[in-house]
Amino acid sequence: MAQKLRIGVVGAGRMGRIHIENLLTISRVEVAAICTVLPHEIEWAKKTVPNAVVTPDYDEFIVSDLIDAVLLVTPTGFHKEQVLKAIHAGKHVLCEKPLAATPQDAWDIYNESLKYPSLKVACAFPRRYARVYTEAAARIHRGDIGEITTIRSQTTDLYQNDDFFVNYIKNSGGIFVDCTIHDIDACLFLIGQDITPRTAYGVGTARLFPQFLEYGDVDDGIGTITFDEQTVMTVYGSRNNRHGHHTMTEIMGTKGRILINGQPRLDQIDISDETGTRMVGPSSHMDVFAPAFKLELEAFRDWILDGAKVNFNLKDAAKAVSIGYSLMESLRTKTLAPVKEY
């Protein structure tokens, strides 16, 4: 058994830096190499991880004997090629969400991974490692609320209107692929069964960002997904929350319900003064889920080094892309869209 996991990280932008900084604090892990083509990221990587090999050449990086596993933090359009090259080179893989840009690409990754049973291949969804979600999953799986009938989840982000945000949305893939794919995967995790999505219907509005319509996107979107197993999922995404970030999930069962993050709280504190009583809410996704990002990296390490049981599910990751893609298709065509698995 290896005593240390040597990880190579691809991408050192905003999320790449968060992952690298977390990896540097985790025992039995070494950031052995970093791959990026951007000069400012190369400079940051050399300064932050002086002992790591830093290279712009992915093909050279991925066959290196210096790394056992790769963490991909790159634009979605690169995921399929990079994941496949990694597993063909015998590397374990943790890929940032979404798994791929299209359902076909996502299922190609999943199906190819089945040919390499000795390799651990996963897609990173931190809610699978957030304490409130793992606690809810445990209660659901032991039958506390009976059989799940409907499940709804939301990701509503703090309103921002700057050039970076608007330009990001142009290439994000759409609100159901970029934003609520977290909710789709969280719902699949909580359901905990390999259920079959059948139809998707998405609607939305673009009143604050009418230019999003030019990209076939919206600033508020609601999607409903049906499954063969008589389960219904509803997801809601918003980019114009004025009071801050609010992630919430509600699971209804035949014997009860579980509500996760029902109120947009940062801490269990209420403040009362001459203006009244109020709570302090989180401003971003990271305010709520920062610990989970580190926990999923530790789980990936333990999965490889110790054979530990994990919450990752690559089939769910492919299924989430299919669902998100179908919701975007429905939104743009204003019709009910089938959900396909490949």
Buried (B, 14 or more C-beta within 10 A) or exposed (E): EEEEBBBBBBBBBEBBBBBBBBBEEBEBBBBBBBBBEEEEBBEBBBEBBEEBBBBEEBEEBBBBEEBBBBBBBBEBEBBBEBBBBBBBBEBBBBBBBBBBBBBBBBBBBBEBBEEBEEBBBBBBBBBBBBEBBBEBBEBBEEEEBEEBBBBBBBBBBBBEEEEEBBEEBEEBBBBBBBBBBBBBBBBBBBBBEEBEBBBBBBBBBBEBBEEBBEBEBBBBBBBBBBBEBEBBBBBBBBBBBEBBBBBBBBBBBEEEBBEBBEEBBBEEEEEEEEEEEEBEBBBEBBBBBBEBBBBBBBBBBBBBBEEEEBBBBBBBBBBBBBBBBBBBBBBBEEEBBEBEEE
